[in-house]
């Protein structure tokens, strides 16, 4: 037991006063007998004994009364079990990602979590609340009641390390209690970055029904003479699905509808639409999660990208099979027949095994790259490093060092390189490795795109503000390499052909940093605006000659169809969709259960904090103790003779 005011205990010495008073009241009596009162002797002895008992009882009650009062004023208490953390700051992290749309045993997970916060958070508590897209610092439950009741789902995925980083950035002299309200779905499996100054409580929201069906993507399956065949990829998560209707809308007008029974593997539904501009969406009616029921997309006018390969036609045949006439204007020219005037009209140029690059061509290609064109350099076995390096020196920090005549396998793919955006669904490590018999060692200041087994570059790139220069370290003819037979060759060259160019079907994911290009010119003060039915915003934009580069970052907030405007003039249609990272309600991050203190409700968290960190005050009991002896003293005075 401890005391808030231990100095008051010195008043216990005052207990000597009633003891001294009691002692001074004691007297010695001399007995005198009278014959006529002899019969009263027995009665006098009995009265004296009764008086002594009463005085002793009064002394005891008064001593205990004063003792109780003095100790009560000293405010005794028993220290709390977790008293060292009583001054901790409180942070509440609320997951408002789309997986929280799922229904638990008491309704939607997010709405139920908000209701519990409103009902169970003490009004006197000061805390900070963080959601995926908002932060309320040093507030209380009454102040943010309206904001909590109107909270919306966020397209920003829930990442606990991101939220913890925000909390750590708040400098404080106190430790921090962090309450996480989340279902743990769609989150990174990376280790949690917490420290000893943080005590984290995890309240897991669980969905009753984990089956869900999502539209994964929409793409052009094939291009016909007058039609596009559109494929809608549908993914089921769980088992035992019921048939669902799949509908296709153009400008909110229904143009096609069919039925499908989903399963755990992707299924595609094909629709045929006229070969013209299109802006609409595909939709299903699934009751689990609603955010992934719609997929918006836009098809622009068929603007083919122009690709020119310079080199021998026999070595360039493989390019004609990749750059097909449905999407590209592909042509090949030998160096001696090259029309330099056609270079400026191209999107991508491939220098395919040219032994020596003439100075005039070097100057023209440098101007082409500076204006946003893409250049692909495939060396020849007889290329001289001096001429090639002179050319590359004006473009970036890449140099050919020396030729190598030993066979090497291409074993590593840089999945994070922008060239492979949207190419691979997952990172693969075991594939049929292509090889090159002869190659050059490349010294590059840029990350490798494809690497040999010895970690040297097979394919590297020099990034530019608009386009890029892609550099192979080996000839690709079939005598020197089997790369033409590798499955990698199609995505690699296809993405080079459209690199930093807009796809025919545009369906961006919100949060994707891939830029969008518009062929237009603007005045210095003019800006482009993106407008939708419920939202409009001004994206990050950069003017480059006759093009404008748009970057959207985390905008827009809401999925849907949008249009780019220059003042009142519409330029291009866009479509944005939410990332499908939270569609699988069975992918729960189980690491959190072992990393955090798991609780079953917000009420239990606050009760635990209250119980473990509140000192047990005893002064009330000592005051009751004193009052009890006060009543006992009054009773003794009245009833004891």
N, C-alpha and C positions, 0 to 999 in steps of 0.2 A: 504494500500500500504506500502511495506517495501523496504529497500535499502540494496544493498550488500556493498556499501561504503558510509555510511551516513556521514562520516567525510568530504566528498567533499562538502556537503551542506553549510559548512561555507563560501565557496566562493560566496554565495549569497550576502554577505555583499559588494562585489565588485560592486553590482548594484548601490551603492551610487555614484560611480565615474561619470558615465554619467549624473546623476542627478545634481551633483555639477558643472560639466562642463557646463551643460545647464543653470544653474542659473548665473554663471559668465559671460556668453555671453549676458545676458540681460543688456541693457544700457538705460539711460534716455536721451532723445533728447530735446534740447532747440529750440524753433521755431523762426526763423527769416524770416520776410516777405520782399520780394523785389517786387517792383511794376511791374517790367518787367517779373517776373515768377509767378505772382499770379495765372495765369491760370493753373499752374502745381500742385497746392495744392491738388486738388481732386485726381490726379493720384498718388501722394506720399502716401497718406493715404491708398489707396487700396493696394499698393505694400507692405507696412509695415504689413498689416493684413495677406496677403498671406505668407510672410516670417515666421510669428509666427506660422501659421498652419503647415507649412512644418517642422519647427523645432520640434514641438510637436509630429508630426507623426513619425519623425525619432527617437526621444527619446523613444517613446512607442515600436517601432519595435526593437530597439537595446536592450531595457530592456527585452523584451520577447525572443529575440535571445539568449542573455546571460543566461537567466533563463532556456531555453530549453537545452542549452549545458551543464550547470552545473548539472541539474537533470539527463540528459542522462549519464554523466560520473559517477554519483552516482549509476547507474544501478538499477532503481526501478523495483519491481516485485510484483505481487499478489500471495500470497502463495497458493500452490495446496491444494485441498480438502483432499487428503490422503498423505500429505507431510511426515508424520512420518514414512511411510513404503517405502519411496523412495529408501532406501539403502538395501531393502530386497534381500536375495539371491534367485535365481530362480532354481527350480528343475522341470524337465519334466518327468513324469512317463508314459511310453508307454507300453500298453498291447499287447504283441505279442503271446498270447495263440491261440489255434486252432480255437476258436469261431470267431476270427477276420478274418478267411477265408471267412466268409459269405459276400455276395455281397450287397452293398448299392446302392443308386441311381447313384453313380459315380465310381463303381467298388468295388474290394475287400476292406474291411474296413481297414485292416492294411496298404495296399499300399496307400490308399487315405490319411490316417493319416500321413504317412511318407512324401507324396508329399506336404501336407499343411505345415508341419514343415519346409521343404526345401524352400517353397515359401514365407511363412509369418514370419518366425523368423528373427528379425533384425540381420544383420551381426555384429553389435557392441555389441550384448548381450552376456554375459558370463553366462553359465548355466551348470547344471549337468543333464545328461539323464540316466534314469534307465529303463531297460526292465526286463522281467521275468528272464533272465539268464545272463544279462550283465549290466555293469555300466560304464559310461563315466563321470568322475568328472572334474569340472572346465574347460569346453571346450567351443567352439563356433560352429556355424552351418557349417562354411566352413571346420573346422578341422574334423568333423565326417560325412561329406556328403557321402563319399564312404561307410562307415559302415552302414549308414541309408538305402542307396539304396540297399545294399546286406543283409539286416536283414532277418533272418529266423524265422519260427514259432518255438515256444518252447514247449516242453513237460511239463515244469514246470507250474502248474496252477497259475493264477494271483491272488495274495492275497494282498489287499491294506495295511493291517496291517503290513505285512512283508516288504513292500516297505517303509512304513512310519518309521518303526524301523531302516531301513538302513539310512534314511535321518536324523533321530534323532541322530544316532551315529556320525554324522558329527558335531562336536562341532563348534559353531560359536557365535560371539557376536551379530549377526544380526538376525532378524526374517526371515522367509522362505515363499516364494510363491511357491506353488506346483500345477502344471497343470497335471491333470490325463486325459489321452486319452484311453478310454476303452469302451467296450460294456456292461460291468457289468454282463456278463453271466458266470455261473459256479463259482461265487465267494461266499465266506462265508457270512452268514447273521449276523455274530458277529458284535457288535458295533465297530465303527471306533475309533481307539486309536489316537486321535489328541489332540493338546493342543493349548493354546492361542497364542503361538509363530508361529503358522502355519496358512496361509491363503490358502485354497484349492479351486481350480477351476476344475470342472468336465465337460469334453466334451464327451458326449455320442455318440458313433457310433451305428447307427441303421441299421439292415438288412432289406431289402425290403421283402424278402421271408424267412419266419421262419420255413417252413416245412423242415424236415431233417430225413434221415433214417440212422441208424447205426447198425453195427454188434456188439452186446453187449458182446457175449461170444461164445466160442466153447468148448464142453466137450464130453466125452465118455458117450453116453446114455446107452449102454449095450455092454457087451463083449460076443461074440458068440464063437463057437468052432474055427473057422478059420478067423473070421472077427471082426472088431470093427464097431459099429454103432455110427457115429459122428453126434452130434446135433449142428446146427448153430443157435443161438438165435438172432433174428433180431427185432429191436425196431424202431417204427416210432414215430416221434414227430411232432404233428400238425394234419392235417386232409386232406382228399381227395387226397390219394396217387395213383400214377400210378404203374402198375406192373414193377418189377425190376428183372433182371437176377441175380442169385446167383451161383457162380462158386467155385469149389474146385481145388486147384493146389497142386501138389507134385513135389518138386524140379523144380518149374516153368513150370511144364507140366500139362496141363488141364486133369483132370481125371473124372470130373462130373460137370453137369450144369443143372439148373432148373429155373423156374420162380416163383415169389411170389408177392402178393399184400400186402404191409405192412399196419398196422393200429397202433393205439395208444397202443395196448397191444402187448406184446412180442409174436412173432411167431417163431416156430422152423422149420428148414429144416433138414431132416436126410439124411445122406450119408453113404454108406457102403464101407469100405476100408479093404484091407487085414490086417491080424493080424501080423504086422511086424513094424519095425522102420519106422517112417514117419516124414518128415519135410516139411511143406508147409504153405498154408494160404487159408482162405476163403475170397471171395471178392464180392462186389456189385458195381453197377455203379450209384451212387447218385451224383447229381450236386451241392447240397447245400454245405455241408462240405465234404472235401475229406479225412481228417485225420482218420475218423472212418469208412471208406469203406473197409479196409483190417483188417483181424485178423490173426496173425501169431501164429502157434503152432507146437510143436514137441512131438512126441510119442516115448519114449525110449523102449528098450527091456523090455519085461514084467518081471520085477523083483519084485516078491511078497514080502511084508513085513511079517515077521514071528511073530506071537503072541502066547504066552503061558499063559494060565490061570491055576493057582494052587489053587485047592479047590475042593469041592464036585461037581460032574458033574451035579447034579440036580439043583444046584444054579447057574451053569455057562451056562445053555442052551441058555439064551438070548444073550450071547456073540457070539455063533456060527451063529446066525442070522444076526449079525452086521458085523463080520469079515468073509465075504463070500469067497468062494474058488476062485472066479475070481480075487480077489485082494490080498488075504492074505493066508498065510499058518498057519491056526489056529489049535491049539491042546489044550487039557485039560489033566491035570494030578492031581491026588490026592497027597497029601503031602507024604503019606507013599510009593507011587510008583514013586516018582520024580527021574528022572535021572539028576543029577546035571551037567553032561557034555553037556546037551542040552541048558542050560541057555545062554551060550556065543553065541549061534547061533541065538538068538532071537533079534527082534527089540523092542518089548514091552512085558512086563511080568505083569500079573494081579494077585495080591494076593487077592483072593476072600474069605473073611470071614474065615481066619485061626485064631483060638483062640490064639495059641502060635507060634511064629516064631522061629524055632531052631537057635542056634548060628551059626551053619555051613551054614545054608541058609542065615542068615544075612550077613555073610562075603562074600558069593558068590554074593549076590545081590548088595552089596556095590561095589565090583569090576566091576560088570555088569554096574552099573550106572556111575561109573567113566570113563568107556570106551565109554560112549555115549548112553547107552540104556535108554528106558523109563520104568518107574515102576508105576503101579497103585495099590494103597492100599485101599481095602474095608474092614473095620473092622467087626469083629464078635460081636454079642451081649455079648459074654462071654470073649471078649478080655480083657487082663489085661493092664492097662495103663502103668505100670512099664516096662514091656517087650517091648511094642510098642514104648514108649518114648526112651528107650535105643537104639533101632534100628534107630529111626528118628533123634536122637541127632547126629549121625555120618553122616547124610545126609543133614541136614539143621536146620533152626530155626522154627520148628513146634512141638508142644507138645499137647497130649491129656490131658485135665484137669479133667473132671468128666463126668459120664454118666447122661443123662436126660431121664426121662420116659414120658414126656408130648409130645403130637402130635404137630408138627410144619409144616407150609407150606413153600415151597421154592418159593420165590416171586421175587428175583432179579437176573438179568443176567449182568455180567461184559462184555459188548460187546467189550471193548477195549483190552481184554486179548488176547494174541497171539493164544490161543487155538481156538478162534472163527474167525480168519482171513478168510474172504471169505465165512462165513457161512450164515450171515444174510444180506439181502439187506437193511433193515432199522431196527431201534431200536424199539422193541415191548415192551409194558408195560402191555398189557392185554392179558394174555394167561392162559390156564388151569393149575393152580398151583399144582404141585405134592406135596406130603407130606411124612413125616417120623414119625413113632410112637415113636421109641426110637433112641437116637443119643448120640454123645459125644460132649462136648464143646471143641473146638480147639483153642489153642492160636498160632497164626501164625504171622510172621513178613512180610508176603507176601500178596498181594491183593487177596481177595476172587474171585473165578470164578463164583460160584453160592452161594447165601446167603438165609438164612431163613428170615422170617418176622421180627425177632428180631435182624437182621443184623449179627448174627453169621454165620460162614462158614458152608455150606453144602459140597462144593468142593473147595479145595485150592491146591496150587502147589508150589513146590520148584524148581525154575529154575536152570539149570546147563549150563555149557558152550556148551554142545551138546544136551543132553536129558533133561528130567524133571521127577520129582516124583509127581504124582497126588494123593491127599489124600481126600477120602470121610470121612464124620463125622458120617455116619450111614450105617448100613447094607442095601443092596439093594434087599434082597429076598422079594418075593411078600407078605409075612406075615407082614413085617415091613414097607414096602414102596411101593407106586404105581409108583415109578420113572421109572420102566420098561415099564409102559404103556404111559409114557409121550413122546411127540414128541422130547424132548430134548435129550433123551438117545442115539439116533443114531448119531447125529453130535458130541456129547460129546465123546463117545467111539471111533467113527471112527477117529476123529482128534487126539485122544490119540494114536491110532494105527499107524498113519503116522506122528506123531509130529516130526518135524525136519527131516523128510524124504521127498524125492522128489516124487511128484505126477507122475503117469504114463503119463498123458498128461501135458506138461509144457507150460504154456502161461502166463508169468509174466507181471505185469504192471510196467512200468518204474516209478521208485521212491519208489516201494515197498521194504521194508527192510527184507522180508523173505529170510533167507539164502538158498543156494543151496549146496548140499553135493555131494562129489565125492569120491568114494572108490579107492584111489590111494595113493602112497607114493612118497614123493619128497625129494630130497637132500636139504641141508640147504639153498643153494643159488638159487635153482630152483624156478620159479614162473609160474603160469598158466596164459595164455593169452586168452581172448575172442575175436574172429575174426568174422566179418561179411563182406558183399560185399563192404560197404562204410565206415566202421568204425571198429577199433579194440582198445581194452583197457585192462588194467590190473586191475582186481577187488581187493577189500580187501580180503585177504585170511589168514586163520589160519590152521596150520597143527596139527592134533590130531590123534596120533597113525597111523592107516592105512586109515584115512579120511582127506579130506581137506574141510574146511567150506569157502564158497565164499559169500560175501555180495556185492551187486551191487550199493547201494545208488541211485544216480541220473543217473547212467550210464545204458545202452548207451543213447546217445542223440536222436538216430533215431530208430524207430521201425523196426523189421525185424527178420530174422532167423540168428542165430549165432552158433558158435562151440567153445568149450573149447579145447585149445591145450596145451600140455606139450612139448615145443619146436615144433617139426614138427609132433608130434603124436596127432591125434584127439581123444578126450576122450568122450565127451558128446555133444549132440545138445541142444540148448536153443532157445527160442523164446520170444520176448519182444513186448509189445503193449502199445500204449498211453492210458492213463486213459480216460474213456468215460464221464468225469464230465461236458463237455461243449457241448454235443450233442444236448441238448434241448435249442433251440434259444429263447424259450419263457420264460425261467427262468431268468429274469433280476433282479438284485439286486436294488429294488426300494428305499432302505434305503439311497442310495447315493444321490438321488435327494433332499432329505430333509437335509442331513448332509453337503453338499457342495454347493458352488455357482455354479449353472448350467449355462454353456455358450453353444452357438451353433457352435462356430468355434474357432480355434486357433487365427485367425485374430482378432476377437472381444476381445479376452483376452488381446492381446498385445495392441490393441487400448484403452481398458479400463485402463490398467496400465499406458499407456502413458498420457491419458487425466487426470486421477485422481491424478497422482503423479508428473507431470511436472509443475513447477511454470510458471506463465504467465509473460514473460519478457516484460517490457514496455519501455526500454531505446531506442529501435528503433523508437517508436512513438514520443518520445521527441526529438530525433535527426531530424526526419522528420519535427516536429514542428519548430525547430530552423532553418532548411534550408528554410522552408516556409517564415519565417520572414526575413531571409537574402535576399531572392528574393523580398520580399515586400519593404525592405529598398532600394534596387537598383532601383526598379521601382519608388519609391517616389523621389529619387535623380534625376532621369532622366526626369520624366514627370510632377512633381509638381513644379510650379514656385514660 
